[in-house]
Structures are given as structure tokens and as C-alpha cells.
Amino acid sequence: MKITKDKDGKLIIDFDYQVINVEGVKYEILAIRIIVSDKPCFA
């Protein structure tokens, strides 16, 4: 897992691809990117 901040102050959370083997059953976890903005948006 990697957490970075871009130039706009948004938090970017990257979950990497993983393969987990549990009791002979293989689970594949894909990469997920979550972007969190700490600045409120006004319409």
C-alpha cells in the first residue's frame, strides 16, 4: 500500500495487486486507487 499527495493536496492511496492463498483457495486482489481531496468543492 502506497500513500502519496499530489500537487493539489489530494491524497492518493494505491492498493497493489496481491494473490492470497487460503486453504488451497486462491484469491486475487486487484489494484485499487482511492483519491481523497481535503479541499471542499463549491459549485
Z-matrix of the N, CA and C atoms (Angstrom, degrees):
N
C 1 1.450
C 2 1.517 1 109.19
N 3 1.341 2 114.98 1 134.21
C 4 1.459 3 120.15 2 -176.99
C 5 1.518 4 108.71 3 -129.85
N 6 1.328 5 115.90 4 131.57
C 7 1.457 6 120.78 5 179.15
C 8 1.522 7 108.53 6 -118.34
N 9 1.334 8 116.54 7 123.16
C 10 1.455 9 121.04 8 179.67
C 11 1.524 10 109.30 9 -131.83
N 12 1.332 11 115.37 10 162.84
C 13 1.461 12 121.44 11 174.85
C 14 1.515 13 108.73 12 -119.39
N 15 1.338 14 116.00 13 133.69
C 16 1.459 15 118.08 14 177.56
C 17 1.528 16 109.93 15 -90.18
N 18 1.336 17 115.48 16 -177.31
C 19 1.469 18 119.68 17 -173.17
C 20 1.529 19 112.75 18 -68.86
N 21 1.330 20 117.41 19 -18.44
C 22 1.463 21 120.48 20 179.44
C 23 1.525 22 112.15 21 -89.51
N 24 1.321 23 117.06 22 0.35
C 25 1.456 24 120.17 23 179.99
C 26 1.515 25 113.86 24 86.86
N 27 1.346 26 116.74 25 9.02
C 28 1.458 27 119.41 26 177.69
C 29 1.526 28 109.97 27 -79.61
N 30 1.310 29 115.66 28 143.22
C 31 1.457 30 121.19 29 177.39
C 32 1.524 31 108.44 30 -91.08
N 33 1.339 32 116.71 31 126.37
C 34 1.463 33 121.42 32 179.96
C 35 1.527 34 108.34 33 -114.91
N 36 1.328 35 115.70 34 119.43
C 37 1.463 36 121.47 35 -178.63
C 38 1.522 37 108.05 36 -110.97
N 39 1.328 38 116.36 37 119.91
C 40 1.460 39 121.49 38 179.78
C 41 1.527 40 110.30 39 -109.07
N 42 1.330 41 116.02 40 123.58
C 43 1.455 42 121.33 41 172.18
C 44 1.521 43 107.61 42 -101.98
N 45 1.313 44 117.18 43 124.83
C 46 1.456 45 120.86 44 -176.31
C 47 1.528 46 111.37 45 -79.72
N 48 1.332 47 114.71 46 166.78
C 49 1.460 48 121.57 47 177.21
C 50 1.529 49 109.17 48 -74.71
N 51 1.319 50 116.12 49 132.28
C 52 1.458 51 120.54 50 -179.69
C 53 1.521 52 110.09 51 -136.97
N 54 1.322 53 115.01 52 148.93
C 55 1.462 54 120.92 53 172.51
C 56 1.523 55 107.33 54 -119.25
N 57 1.329 56 115.59 55 121.09
C 58 1.459 57 120.94 56 -177.92
C 59 1.522 58 108.58 57 -115.53
N 60 1.331 59 115.97 58 131.38
C 61 1.456 60 121.11 59 179.86
C 62 1.522 61 108.62 60 -107.65
N 63 1.350 62 116.22 61 115.71
C 64 1.461 63 121.29 62 -178.89
C 65 1.522 64 108.63 63 -122.25
N 66 1.315 65 115.59 64 110.27
C 67 1.468 66 122.52 65 177.69
C 68 1.525 67 111.53 66 52.41
N 69 1.322 68 116.37 67 43.52
C 70 1.449 69 120.87 68 176.59
C 71 1.523 70 114.63 69 84.12
N 72 1.328 71 117.08 70 -4.68
C 73 1.463 72 120.84 71 177.84
C 74 1.521 73 108.44 72 -102.40
N 75 1.333 74 115.42 73 127.58
C 76 1.461 75 119.98 74 -176.51
C 77 1.523 76 110.79 75 -96.55
N 78 1.320 77 114.87 76 124.55
C 79 1.460 78 120.72 77 176.06
C 80 1.523 79 108.66 78 -108.87
N 81 1.320 80 116.33 79 131.64
C 82 1.458 81 120.49 80 178.03
C 83 1.525 82 108.80 81 -109.87
N 84 1.315 83 114.91 82 128.13
C 85 1.461 84 120.70 83 -179.29
C 86 1.524 85 108.15 84 -112.98
N 87 1.317 86 116.23 85 122.64
C 88 1.454 87 120.65 86 -177.88
C 89 1.524 88 110.52 87 -84.05
N 90 1.312 89 114.83 88 163.36
C 91 1.456 90 120.57 89 178.53
C 92 1.527 91 109.62 90 -73.23
N 93 1.313 92 114.99 91 135.14
C 94 1.465 93 121.26 92 179.71
C 95 1.523 94 108.12 93 -125.56
N 96 1.330 95 116.07 94 134.88
C 97 1.462 96 120.42 95 176.59
C 98 1.524 97 108.89 96 -115.10
N 99 1.318 98 114.91 97 125.12
C 100 1.460 99 120.92 98 178.11
C 101 1.522 100 108.01 99 -115.82
N 102 1.323 101 115.92 100 127.09
C 103 1.461 102 120.38 101 179.16
C 104 1.527 103 108.47 102 -112.37
N 105 1.330 104 115.65 103 122.47
C 106 1.460 105 121.33 104 -178.02
C 107 1.522 106 108.32 105 -116.91
N 108 1.318 107 116.24 106 123.73
C 109 1.460 108 120.37 107 178.75
C 110 1.523 109 109.08 108 -100.76
N 111 1.327 110 116.01 109 128.76
C 112 1.462 111 119.23 110 -179.80
C 113 1.530 112 111.77 111 -93.73
N 114 1.350 113 116.23 112 3.25
C 115 1.463 114 119.63 113 177.26
C 116 1.523 115 109.11 114 -103.65
N 117 1.324 116 118.30 115 128.57
C 118 1.465 117 119.69 116 177.92
C 119 1.520 118 111.24 117 -68.01
N 120 1.332 119 115.90 118 147.01
C 121 1.460 120 120.64 119 -179.74
C 122 1.527 121 109.15 120 -103.50
N 123 1.309 122 115.64 121 133.61
C 124 1.459 123 120.62 122 177.71
C 125 1.521 124 109.36 123 -112.34
N 126 1.330 125 116.34 124 130.63
C 127 1.464 126 120.50 125 -177.99
C 128 1.535 127 110.04 126 -86.38
